[in-house]
Amino acid sequence: MIKSPSDVSGLQSQINSQELPSDLKEKTLGMISRLEKISASPNFFVEFEKTENYLDWICSFPWNKRTEDALDLKKTHDILEKNHYGLSEVKTRILEYLAVLKLQGGIGGREGLERKFSRAPILCLVGLVGTGKTTLAKSIAESMGRKFARIPFGGLGDLVFLRGQSRSLPDAEPGQIVKTLRAAQSKNPVILLDEIDRVEETARATVMGALVELLDPEQNSRFLDHFMDYPIDLSEVLFVATANNTRNISTAVLDRMELIQMPSYTDEEKITIAKNYLFPQTLSEFGLSLENVVIAEDVWPRIVRPLGFDAGIRTLERTIQGVLRKIARMMVEGKGQQFNLTIENIKEFLPTY
């Protein structure tokens, strides 16, 4: 569709109707004014498309939108207990951490208290796969009443993923930080920086440098995305990081985080998690009920350890899903409506890995 000067006026109206930082609004109006001057140029259509795309990102970005923090430590404790079994030391550390933030004025603290931190308030949950790092970060967001978003760092091999591309390049787009904030429609979400130790070796130095900027309160109020080309205030974002270990994380990044070690689950803890959390949850997801499936007490150790020791609960979750999928199929095929799993027949239901 051919663009015309009237379309340029539409862009100007769009900008004037938005609450943007004053210097950014001035900058964008200057871009629109330039479009008007080249309306007869062969390059007008290309420039219009670039400008229209940029303004769409500018206008949909949450410059002043935020959720209201309402942190109650009793509520946080209840949420952690509801979503996570065991992990008492980890839960205690999280409650202490949030209590300090509240007193500092960062989340529902004393009225009028300026929000200042002597260190970046960043938690880093360190532990093996399946030990509950991601779900803990979600629980922190839930307890604070904030939006939750996740940025994966596993296999990250180019800083462009975080910082975006210059608009002078074809098909340029913002980096993941800007995309995440726009998707959350909040300037103060909880953002999970997932698996920061699994960055590609070739990009580790530059990515760790960007992480220092993200996590440092002296720098993150003016984070520069190359596409937006305007400082983004990340000072109200609560970052939570995860890692399997700290070997591949730079010292400068580690210095800006508080490490919380995630313990491995014992067999007894896994049995409790399986019976009280995973099994009922999977039944509901698969359209089954407790009337359809009964599992004998002496069967649970076989379900918990089909392949030997596993620090997390990922394998356990897959095993329970595999058992219930077989039962679901048998029900649909008319082979019964109630199944009793015993030590004698459990092999028929366990998935083959």
C-alpha positions, 0 to 999 in steps of 0.5 A: 500500500502506497504511503502518503503525506496524510499517513505522516500526519497520522503518525504525528497524531499518534505521538502527540496522544502518547505520554512519552519522555519529553526528549524522546517525543521531541526526537520522534517528532523530528523524525516525522518532520523529516518524513514530510520533507522527503514525501516526494522522494523515491525513498519515502516508502522505505523510510516511512516503514522504518519510522512507523515500526520504530514509533510502534515500539516507542508507543507500546513500551511501558514508560510509566506503567507499573504494578503496585507492590503489596508485599506481606511476608505472611502471604509470601510465606504461604505462597512459598509453602503452597508452591514448594515442599521443603527448601526451608533454608532457601525460603528463609533466605528469600523472606529475609531478602524481601524484608530488607527490600521492604525496609529500604523502600523498594517494595511498599516500604515507608512512604517518601523513603528514597529507593536506594540500595548499597548493592544490587538486590539480585538473587542468584539461585544455584542448583542442578536441573529440576531443583525448583529454581524457575518456580521459586522465581515465579513465586517471588513475583506472585508474592509481590504482585508483580508481572513475571517474565523469563529471558533464557541465556542458555546457548546465547551467542550474540549480544544482539539478543539482549541489546537489539540492532541498530535501525540502520540495519535491515529487519532490525528489532529491539533486544530481549530486554525491551521485548520482555518489558513490552510484553509485561506492560510494566516497568517493574516486573520480576525478570528471570535471567535463566541459566546465565552460566550457559552462555556460549564461550565466544560471547561470554565476555560481552554478555557478562559485561552487559549483565554487569550493566543490567544488575548494577543499580548505578548503571541500569537506570540508563540501559541502552538498547541499540534499536530504541536508541534511548536510555531505558530505566531498569532500576525498578525491575527485580532481576532474579538469576539462575545457574547450574554452577558458578564456574562460567560466571564472571567475578564482576557479575558474581559480585553483584548477586547474592547466591542461594544454593538449591539443595538436591531432593532426597527420595523421601522428599520426592515421594511427598512432592509426587503424592501431594503436588505432581500426581494431583496436578497431572491428574487434573491436567489429563482430565483424570481424578483420584477415582480413576487411579489408585497408587499403592504406598510401596509403589512410590519408591519405584516411581521416584527412582526409575533410572537411579538417583536424580537431583531434581524432579524433572524425571519424576514429573515425566514418569508420572506423566508417562504412567497417567498417559498410558492409563488415559489411553486404556480408559479411552479404549474401554479397558477400564475406568479405575486402575490400581497400581501395585508393586506387581503391575507397576512395570506395565505402566512405567514409561520406557526411557 
